[in-house]
């Protein structure tokens, strides 16, 4: 176990490998491991790779990355652990051709999420997909249909769904401990800097720019786009709502037991570094209204790390008999007088997670839940794609309301926008010829 912990530390970049390690393929139970490919191994994918290596249920057999240096270094690192050397390739289509592959982990930029997942499902693979579940609402709907058609496990990477404390809280709310939950406030704050003004230049030799773009219509390479700043361009990214609100909005929706909203209003703006290339809001207030007189308020600050309840992220749920503050580290419950009635705090997870990688014990639990659902060891999948789609839809609808400067009204059976032609035009993007999504 100590050796496996050192594996994950090395992959995640949190520690340098201090001693030589035995092959993780020789750990007890290795013959029962699922063969897994990881697509995108920088940042978040790097963290997920570490969780897969330390798991007793997986064997990393393939690495896929369009950056040749990242690809080669990742393959070499895993091989240095005296494990079986994984196959490396820049094109996921080549990876998915391997009949011995069981599962695909997708940790790419957002515009690739649905395309890679559907490719994986068509190839008969199970998929662990980082949030959001699609670039737009249409892609989320298509993923639901594809999962049903190909009957494989698709787990969305909203890892707080695997938190023992959050699961216990939802059971307590269901049992009526705070009465009828009617409202949730959730927030995220960071202190992101400027992305500057990029120049159109040739892509680095190590980067396959054609494959990086994949299903998105072609654009010239700019020197402030890769590896992270694509998040803040509408052509590639989905903003802070899909980047981080996706987590807290998911917890709020789970707690209130609601699905699709009937009304969305937002107040978003670019308050910082207004002269750089960032195309989106960095400050956002969004209100979601649901049937049953339930509401969710989102407050996002990308460039102003203002704390609420001493935290940079979290959710407060209000009920008719009390309230509860919940984050990744656990929860504190209060009665109507504000007196603490119950508390459950993790001894391993930090409440404050504003880093770009977002790894930690919850991700390990979430990855294990995916693997154990696939291999039949768990009867409860924590984040199936139908639930993930509902939460991601809140993020997309907030973005659409912002981009069209309008209040949205929606069909509560599916989230579709009503009587707003401009907003409805953003439901589905155009694809590069030859990359249209089909199931």
N, C-alpha and C positions, 0 to 999 in steps of 0.2 A: 504493500500500500504506500509506503514511503517513496518507493521508486516511482510509482505512478503519479504521485503528487509532484515530484520533480519534473516529470514529463510535461504536465499541464503548465507548471510555472515557466518552463523554457519556451513553450509554444506561445503562451499569453504574454511573454515579455516582461513578467513581473520578477523574474529571478534568472540568474545565469546557471546553467547546468554545472553542478560542482563535481559530480562523480559520474563515472560511466554507468549506464543502465542496462539491465537485461532486457531482452526483447519482450515488449508487451504482448506479442503474439503467443508467448509461452505462459502467460498468466492463466490460472485455473479458469476453465470455461471458454478459452479462446476459440475452440472449435464450434461453439454455439453463437459466435459473434455474427452480426449482420455486416455485410460488406457495404461500405459507405463512401460516396464521393462528396467532396466539398468544393463548391463552386464559388470562388471569390475568397481569398485567404489573407487579405489585408484587414486590419482593424477588427470589425465584428466577426468576420469569418475566421480570423486567427484565434479569437477567443473560443468560438464554437469548436474549432479543430482540437483545441486543448481538452475540452470536455469530452469529445468523442474518443480521444486517445486514452483518457483515464477511465472511461467507462468499460465495464466488463461485458458489455453487450454489443460493442461495435469494433470493427476493424477497418481502418482508413485505407482503402485500396486505390483511390484515385484522387488526384488534385487537379482542379481546373482553374486557370487564371489567365487573363489576357495580357498580363504583365509578365514578360518572360523572366525578369529577375526575381519577382515574387514567386513565380511558379517553381523555378529551379531551386531557390533557397529553401522553400517549404518542403519540396520533395527530398532534398539533401538532408534537411534537418531530421525529418522522420526516419530516414534511412540511417542516420547517425545514432539513433537509439537502438541499433541492432535489430530493428523490426524489419518486416518485409518492406522492401522499397515500393512505395506507391507509384502507380502509373501517373504521368503528368501530361496534360494536354491543354491547349488554349481554347478548344472548341468543345462545348458541352455535348454537342451532337455525337461527336466521336466517343466521348466517355459513355454515353447512354447506350451505345451499341453493345457494350459488354454484357452478355447474358448472366454473368456471375455477380453483377452489381445488384444490391437489394434496395438501396435508398440514396437519395440525393439531398444534400443540404445546400440551400440557396442563400448566399449572403452577398449578393451583387447590388449595384445601384438599382433604384426602384423601377426604372423602366424595363428591367429584365425579369422582374419577379414572376409575373404571370406567365410569360413566354417560357421561361425555364421550367416552371412547375408543370405546365401542360405538356411540355416535351417529356419531362420525367414520367408523368402519368401515362402518356401514350406508350412509353417504353416499358411499362409495367413496374415502375419504381415507386416506392413510398417517398414522400417529400417533407422535409422540415424547411419551412419558408420563413425567413425573417420578415417582420412587418415593414411596410404595409403589404396587404395581400394582393395589391395591384396598383398600377399607376393611376387608375381612374375607377369609377363605380362599375363600369361595364366589365372590366377585368375581374373584379371580385365576384360578380355574378357568374361569369364564365368559369371561374375556378370551382365554384360550388357545383355547377353542372358537370364539369370534368371529373371531379372527385366521385360524384355519384355514378357516372358512366364507367369509370375504370376501377372503381371499388378498391382504392388504395388509401392508406392513411396520409392525410395532409395536416400537419401541425403548424399553426402560426406561432411565431416567436415572441409572443407577449408573455414573458416568463413569470410575471407575478401570478398568473393563473396556477402555477405550481407551488406557490408559497404556502407552506402548512398553516401559517398564521392567517393569510387571506382566505384560504379554504375554510378554516375554523370560523372566521368572521362571517362569511356568507351563510354558514349553517346557523350561526347565532341570529343573524338578521332574519333568516327564514323562520326561525323559531319565535320571532317577535320580541327579541330583547331590546330593540330600540323602537318598538311599535311599528307603525306603517311608515316605511322610508318614502320621503316625498321630494327630497332635493339633495343634490350633491355639488359641492364646489371642488374643483381640481385645478392644479397649477403645475407649471414647470418654469424654472428660471436658470439662465446661464449667462456667461459674459463673453460671448463670441466676439472676435475681433473683425476688423475689416477684411474683405477678400480682395481688395484692390481693384485695379482696372487691367483686365487681361489683354494680351496681345495675340492676334491670330498668327500662329507659327506651325511648323511641321510637328506632328506628334513625335515623342521620343522613340527611338528605334526599338526599345524594349517593349513598347506598348502597341498591341494590335488594335488600332483605333477603329477599324471596320467592325471587328467583333465586339469591342466595347460598346459601340452604338447599337448593335444588334437590331431589335425591332423598331427603334426610333428613327424617324426621318433624318437624313444625313445633314450634319452641320460641320463646319470647320473646327479644328482643334484650337482651343485657347489655353494659354499657359497658366490660368488660375482656375481651371475646371476640375482636374484630376489631381489627387484621389478623392477629396471630400467635398469641395465646394459646389459640385453638381447639385447638391441638395437645394441650393438657393436659386436655381434656374428652372423655370416652368417646363422647359423642353425635356428636362431630365428628372427633376425632383418633385417632391410633393410637400415641401415646406415643413415647418416645425409641428404642424398639426399631425401629419403622418409620421414624422420623425420621432416625436416624443409624446405629444398629446395622445397618440395611439395607445399608450400604456394606461395613463390615468383615466381617459375616457372609457376604456374597457372596464376598469374597476368600477367606475361610477355606474355604467350601464348594467353591469353584473349585480351590483348592490340594489339598484332600483328595480331590477327585473323588467327592463324595458327593451324594446327592439329598435324599430325605426321611428324617427321623430316626425311630428306633424308640422313643426315650424323651426326655422333656424335664422337667427339674426347675429351679425358679427360687427365688431368695430376693430379694424386692423390698420396698421400703419408701419411705415419705415421711419423709425425715430433716430437711428444711429448710422453714421457713415453713409449718409444719403448720396454721396457722389461716387460710391463704388458700384460694382456690377450686380450686386445682390438685387434680384428682381422682386422679391416677396416682402411681406410684412416681417418685422422682427418683434412687433408688439401686437398681441391679439386678445380680444375679449369676445367670447362666443357664448351664445345662449341657445340651448336645445330644449324644445318643449315636446312632451309626449302625452299620449292619451292617458287618462287617469289623473290629470293635473300633477304630473311629475316633471321636474326640470333638472338640467345639468348646466352649470356655468364653468367655462374653461377660461383660465387666465394664463397667457404665455408671454414670457419675456426672454427673447433669445440673447439680448445684449445687455441685460441689467439683472444681475443676480440678486434680486431682492428676495428675502426669505419670508415665508409665511409659516407660522407655527415653528419657526426655527429651521425650516426645511426648504430645499430648493425644488422639491417635488412632493406631491402627495394628494390626498383626497379626504374631504370631510363629508360624511353622509348624515343628513338630518332626518330624524324620525319623530313620530308623535309621542314617544316615551323617552327619547334621549337622542344622542348623537355619537358618532365615532370618527376618530382620526385614524387613517390607515395609510401606510406607505410600504415600501419593500421590506422594512425591518419589523413590521408587526402592526398592532393596533392598540388604541386606548379608547375605551368606551366611557361615556358620561351620561348621567341622568339629566333631567330637565333643569336642575339647579347647578349643573356644571361639575358635579362631584364624580370622581372616577369610580366606576362600578366594576370594571374589568379591564385587564391589560394582558397582552400576550406579545412579547418582544423576542425577536430572533437573536440568538447569541452569535450568529455567523454573518448575517446580512447587514449591510450599511443602509441607512435611510437615504443618504445623499449620494446619488449616482448621476453626476453631470458629465462624466467622461465620454469619450467617443466610442469606446469599446463596449461598455456596459456588461462586462462579464461578472462572474461571481456564483455563489452557491445556488441562487434561483435558476440561473441558466443551466447549471449542471442538473438540477432536478427536472427542469423542463425537457432537456435533451433526453434524459433517462426515461421520462414518461413517454416520449415519442418512441424511443427504441423498444420499450416494454409493451407499448400498445401494438407495435408491429409484430413482435415475437410472441405475443399472447400472454405475457406475464402480468399485464395490467388490463383490467376490464374497464377502466375509466380513462378516456383521453381528455386531457385538461383543456386543450384549445383546438377543437375541430374547426375546419375552415368555415362552416356555416356561421358559427359564433364569431370567428375572426372577421368575417365579411361584414357583419352587422356593426361591429365596433369601428372598423376601418371606414365604413360608409359615413359615420359621423365626421370623420376627418375630411373626407372628400367633399362632403356637403358644405362644411365650413370654408374650405378653400374656394369652392364655386361661388358661395355667397360673397366672399371677399372679392374675387376676380370680377364679378358682375355688379358689385356694389348694390346688392339687392337682398331683400328678405325672401327666404324660400319657404314655400309651403309644399308638403310632400305627402305622398300616398303612404300611410302607415303600414301597409302590407308588404311593401318592398323598397321604400325609400325613394321612389321615382319622383322627380320634380314636376310640379303641376303648374301649368299656365305661365311659363317663363321660358320663352324661346332661347334667349341668350344663355341662360343657365343650362338648359337642356343640351345646348350645343357642346358643352364641356363634359358630357356624360361619357363620351368615348373619343379617344384620340385617333389620328391617322397613323398608319404604320408605313415603314419603308417597304416598297414593293418586294413581294416574296416573303414577307414576314408576318402576314395577317394571321391572327389567332383563329384557329379552328379546333374543334374537339371531335 
